[in-house]
Amino acid sequence: MSYLPWDNRDGRSHSVWLRRGALIWFAFAVFPVSQAFHNHHSGLHLAAVLVAGTAFFVLWISLVMRRTRVASMPVDLALSGVLLVMAVVLSLTSGADWIGLFPFVAVRLAVCLPTELAVPGVVFAGLTGFATALATPARLGGAFTIFLSSVGVGVLLINMRQLRLANAELASARDEVARLAVSDERLRFARDMHDLLGHSLTVIAMKGELAERLVETDPARAKAEMASVTDVARTSLADVRAAVSGYRRLELAAEVGGARAALMAAGIDVDVRVPDVTLPADVEATLAWAIREGTTNVVRHSHASHCDVRVVAGLSEASLDIADDGNADTPSAREGNGLRGLRERVERLGGSVEAGPRPEGGFRLRVAVPVT
């Protein structure tokens, strides 16, 4: 199974800061190489040391700077082990000057392995450097120095890596929040358009049909109904503009009046009981939306002759009941876009929606919203 080291999750930042950092780290390689020339070794020994040192740094830079996926975790650990063994061999065969390779190993482990492996790996590299230094002329002082420097630089780079990842995740979270906000606004707009235009067009259709029936028998009333259609159309246009602007908030009294007019225009007797109380703005708007959606469904689908609309305002809860005596087996009995949108509004305030047939016949919608 292949895996992706941490740096490949953010390749751009990886390539920038590691390439710059690698140039700085190579400055630490100057001292052991220069000492190798000054020490009294044979030409063959010097050549072997230089080849081994070059191989170490070539392998190190190729591993630290790689962008591509490492084949597998065992292979990656094996390559890190090769670096560690080379550091041990060079330190033991060429003197204490080469124990400075152990921080390089710690850097490789810190920046290229997953955190759960990088931390113990860095500590192990530091302990290995400590033990190796004890066997060189550096002795105890050098052993503590190499241990602290290896662990210190490794932990520092691990913390830097975690900070960069946290920043990347935060940026990703901000992008997701922005995307969800746009999606939520689209849903709000679609829901408002459905509720606003569905109700208004239903009222216009009902009043237009009523005026058509009355045009010959009662011209004066037919004219009044057509004037009412014009008023409803103008109000609907204003509502759409308000919804587009994001300032649409329904008022309970206005929706009660509109519901009564729509039901009466459809030939449905209506009994409305709404207390004269002041409710929180969000609660009032939600109940107003519920009245609009509930009475629209009654007008469209129920074929009812009577409808009761009742609002109850308590200390901890406000509720709305809309009950009709029509046919409960209608499209309104199945949850469509209107009822789904209403349920979303109510549940957002911690309330509940119940909709279904009544035992005595007809359909009932109940909405309860907590008053805070």
C-alpha positions in Angstrom: 0.0 0.0 0.0 1.4 3.4 -1.0 1.2 6.4 1.2 1.6 10.2 0.8 4.0 12.0 3.1 2.8 15.1 4.7 4.6 17.5 2.4 2.7 16.3 -0.7 -0.5 17.7 0.8 0.9 21.1 0.1 3.5 20.8 -2.6 4.0 24.5 -3.2 5.0 25.4 0.3 7.1 22.2 0.5 9.2 23.1 -2.5 9.8 26.7 -1.5 10.9 26.4 2.1 12.8 23.1 1.9 14.9 24.2 -1.1 15.9 27.4 0.6 16.6 25.5 3.9 18.7 22.9 2.1 21.2 25.5 1.0 21.6 26.6 4.6 22.0 23.1 5.8 24.8 22.4 3.3 26.8 25.1 5.0 27.2 22.6 8.0 28.8 20.1 5.6 31.8 22.3 4.9 33.5 21.7 8.3 33.7 17.9 8.2 34.8 17.9 4.6 37.5 20.5 5.2 38.7 18.6 8.3 39.0 15.4 6.2 41.6 17.2 4.0 43.6 18.5 7.0 43.7 15.2 8.9 46.6 12.9 8.1 44.8 10.1 6.2 46.0 8.1 3.2 44.8 9.1 -0.2 42.6 6.0 -0.4 41.0 6.7 3.0 40.4 10.4 2.0 38.8 9.3 -1.3 36.6 6.8 0.5 35.5 9.4 3.0 34.7 12.0 0.3 32.7 9.4 -1.7 30.8 8.3 1.3 30.1 11.9 2.4 29.0 12.8 -1.1 26.7 9.8 -1.3 25.2 10.7 2.1 24.3 14.3 1.0 23.1 13.2 -2.5 20.7 10.7 -0.9 19.7 13.2 1.8 18.8 16.0 -0.6 17.0 13.6 -3.0 14.8 12.3 -0.1 14.1 15.7 1.5 13.3 17.5 -1.7 11.2 14.9 -3.5 7.7 15.8 -4.5 6.6 12.5 -5.7 4.9 9.7 -3.7 7.3 7.3 -1.9 6.6 3.7 -2.9 5.7 2.4 0.6 6.4 3.0 4.3 8.9 0.2 4.6 10.9 1.5 1.7 10.9 5.0 3.1 12.0 3.8 6.5 14.7 1.7 4.9 16.1 4.8 3.1 16.1 6.7 6.3 17.9 3.8 8.0 20.5 3.9 5.2 21.2 7.6 6.1 21.5 6.8 9.7 23.9 3.9 9.1 26.1 6.1 6.9 26.2 8.7 9.6 27.3 6.1 12.1 30.0 4.6 9.9 31.4 8.0 8.8 31.6 9.2 12.5 33.3 6.0 13.7 35.8 5.7 10.8 36.6 9.4 10.1 36.4 11.1 13.5 34.1 13.3 15.6 33.8 15.9 12.9 31.2 13.7 11.1 28.8 13.4 14.0 27.2 16.5 12.7 25.5 14.3 10.1 22.9 13.1 12.8 21.0 16.4 12.7 20.7 15.9 8.9 19.1 12.5 9.6 16.7 14.1 12.1 15.7 16.8 9.5 14.9 14.1 7.0 12.7 12.2 9.5 11.0 15.4 10.7 10.0 16.8 7.4 9.2 13.6 5.3 7.6 11.1 7.6 4.1 11.2 9.2 4.0 12.8 12.6 3.4 9.5 14.4 6.7 8.2 13.0 8.6 11.4 12.8 8.7 12.1 16.6 10.1 8.7 17.6 12.3 8.7 14.6 13.9 12.0 15.6 14.4 10.8 19.2 16.0 7.6 17.9 18.3 9.5 15.6 19.4 11.7 18.5 20.0 8.7 20.8 22.0 7.0 18.0 24.1 10.1 17.6 24.6 10.3 21.4 25.8 6.7 21.5 28.1 7.1 18.5 29.7 10.3 19.8 30.7 8.5 23.0 32.8 6.2 20.8 34.6 9.2 19.2 37.0 11.8 20.6 34.0 14.1 21.1 33.1 12.0 24.2 30.4 13.1 26.6 30.2 16.8 25.8 29.9 16.2 22.1 27.4 13.4 22.7 25.1 15.7 24.6 25.5 18.4 22.0 24.7 16.2 19.1 21.7 14.7 21.0 20.2 18.1 21.8 20.8 19.5 18.4 19.3 16.5 16.6 16.2 16.4 18.8 15.9 20.1 18.9 16.0 20.8 15.2 13.7 17.7 14.6 11.1 18.9 17.0 11.2 22.4 15.7 10.6 21.3 12.1 7.8 19.0 13.2 6.1 21.9 14.9 6.6 24.1 11.9 5.1 21.4 9.7 2.1 21.0 12.0 1.6 24.8 12.0 1.7 24.9 8.2 -0.8 22.1 8.0 -3.1 23.8 10.5 -3.0 27.0 8.4 -3.8 25.0 5.3 -6.7 23.3 7.0 -8.0 26.6 8.3 -7.9 28.1 4.8 -9.7 25.0 3.5 -12.3 25.4 6.2 -12.8 29.1 5.3 -13.4 28.1 1.7 -15.9 25.4 2.8 -17.8 27.9 5.0 -18.0 30.3 2.1 -19.2 27.6 -0.2 -21.9 26.5 2.3 -23.0 30.1 2.8 -23.5 30.5 -0.9 -25.4 27.2 -1.0 -27.6 28.2 1.9 -28.4 31.5 0.3 -29.4 29.7 -2.9 -31.7 27.4 -0.9 -33.1 30.4 1.0 -33.9 32.2 -2.2 -35.4 29.2 -3.9 -37.6 28.5 -0.8 -38.7 32.1 -0.5 -39.6 32.3 -4.2 -41.6 29.1 -3.9 -43.5 30.3 -0.8 -44.0 33.8 -2.0 -45.1 33.2 -5.6 -46.9 30.0 -4.8 -49.2 31.7 -2.4 -49.6 34.9 -4.4 -50.3 33.2 -7.7 -52.9 30.9 -6.0 -54.7 34.0 -4.6 -54.6 35.7 -8.0 -56.0 32.6 -9.7 -58.8 32.2 -7.1 -59.8 35.8 -7.3 -59.6 35.8 -11.1 -61.9 32.8 -11.2 -64.3 34.4 -8.7 -64.4 37.6 -10.8 -65.0 35.6 -13.9 -68.0 34.0 -12.3 -69.4 37.3 -11.0 -68.8 39.4 -14.1 -72.4 38.9 -15.3 -74.3 38.5 -12.1 -72.5 41.0 -9.9 -70.3 43.3 -12.0 -69.5 45.6 -9.1 -68.1 42.8 -7.0 -66.3 41.4 -10.0 -64.6 44.7 -10.5 -63.6 44.8 -6.8 -62.1 41.3 -7.1 -60.1 42.3 -10.1 -58.8 45.4 -8.3 -57.8 43.0 -5.5 -55.9 40.9 -8.0 -54.0 44.0 -9.0 -53.1 44.7 -5.4 -52.0 41.2 -4.8 -49.8 41.3 -7.9 -48.2 44.5 -6.8 -47.6 43.2 -3.3 -46.1 40.0 -4.7 -43.7 42.1 -6.8 -42.6 44.0 -3.7 -42.2 40.7 -1.9 -40.0 39.3 -4.6 -37.8 42.5 -4.6 -37.5 42.2 -0.8 -36.6 38.6 -1.0 -33.9 39.3 -3.6 -32.5 42.0 -1.3 -32.5 39.6 1.6 -34.8 41.7 3.8 -38.0 39.7 3.5 -39.7 39.2 6.8 -43.4 38.3 7.0 -45.7 39.7 9.6 -48.3 37.5 11.3 -51.2 39.9 11.0 -50.7 40.5 7.3 -50.5 36.8 6.6 -53.6 36.1 8.6 -55.4 38.7 6.5 -54.1 37.3 3.3 -55.0 33.7 4.3 -58.6 34.7 5.1 -58.9 36.5 1.8 -57.5 33.5 -0.2 -59.7 31.0 1.6 -62.9 33.1 1.2 -62.1 33.6 -2.5 -61.9 29.9 -2.9 -65.3 29.5 -1.3 -63.9 28.0 1.9 -65.4 29.2 5.2 -62.6 30.2 7.6 -62.4 30.6 11.3 -59.3 32.5 12.5 -58.2 32.8 16.1 -55.0 34.7 16.6 -54.1 36.3 20.0 -53.1 39.9 20.1 -49.6 39.4 21.5 -46.1 40.3 20.5 -43.8 37.5 19.6 -40.1 37.5 18.8 -39.4 38.5 15.2 -38.0 35.1 14.1 -40.9 33.2 15.8 -43.5 35.6 14.2 -41.9 35.3 10.8 -41.8 31.5 11.0 -45.5 31.2 12.0 -46.4 33.7 9.2 -44.6 31.5 6.7 -46.5 28.5 8.1 -49.8 30.2 7.7 -49.0 31.1 4.1 -47.8 27.5 3.2 -50.7 25.8 5.1 -53.5 27.9 3.7 -52.1 27.7 0.2 -52.2 24.0 0.3 -55.8 24.1 1.6 -56.8 26.3 -1.3 -55.0 24.3 -3.9 -55.7 20.7 -2.9 -58.1 20.1 -0.1 -61.5 20.8 -1.7 -62.6 21.7 1.8 -65.7 23.7 2.8 -64.3 24.9 6.2 -60.8 25.7 7.6 -59.7 26.6 11.1 -56.6 28.7 11.7 -55.5 28.9 15.3 -52.4 30.5 16.8 -51.6 29.9 20.5 -48.8 31.9 22.2 -47.5 30.5 25.5 -44.7 31.5 27.7 -42.3 28.9 26.3 -43.9 27.9 23.0 -45.9 29.4 20.2 -47.9 27.1 17.9 -50.1 27.2 14.8 -52.8 24.8 13.9 -54.5 24.7 10.4 -57.2 22.1 10.0 -59.6 21.6 7.2 -62.5 19.2 6.5 -61.5 18.3 2.9 -59.9 15.4 1.3 -56.8 14.3 3.2 -55.5 12.0 0.4 -54.2 14.9 -1.8 -50.8 16.1 -2.9 -50.7 18.3 0.3 -50.6 15.1 2.4 -47.2 14.3 0.8 -44.3 16.5 1.8 -43.4 18.6 -1.2 -41.0 21.6 -1.6 -43.3 23.9 0.5 -43.6 21.6 3.5 -39.9 20.7 3.3 -38.9 24.4 3.2 -41.3 25.1 6.2 -39.8 22.2 8.1 -36.3 23.6 7.6 -37.4 27.1 8.8 -39.0 25.6 11.9 -36.3 23.2 12.8 -33.7 25.9 12.5 -35.4 27.5 15.5 -35.6 24.2 17.4 -39.3 23.7 16.6 -41.3 20.9 15.1 -43.8 20.3 12.2 -46.6 17.8 12.2 -48.7 17.2 9.0 -51.1 14.5 8.3 -54.8 13.4 8.0 -57.2 14.0 10.9 -59.1 11.0 12.4 -62.4 12.8 11.9 -61.5 13.6 8.3 -59.5 16.4 6.6 -55.9 17.5 6.9 -54.1 19.1 9.8 -50.8 21.1 9.9 -49.3 21.9 13.3 -46.2 24.0 13.8 -44.6 24.6 17.2 -41.7 27.0 17.8 -40.0 27.7 21.2 -40.2 31.2 22.4 -36.9 32.4 23.8 
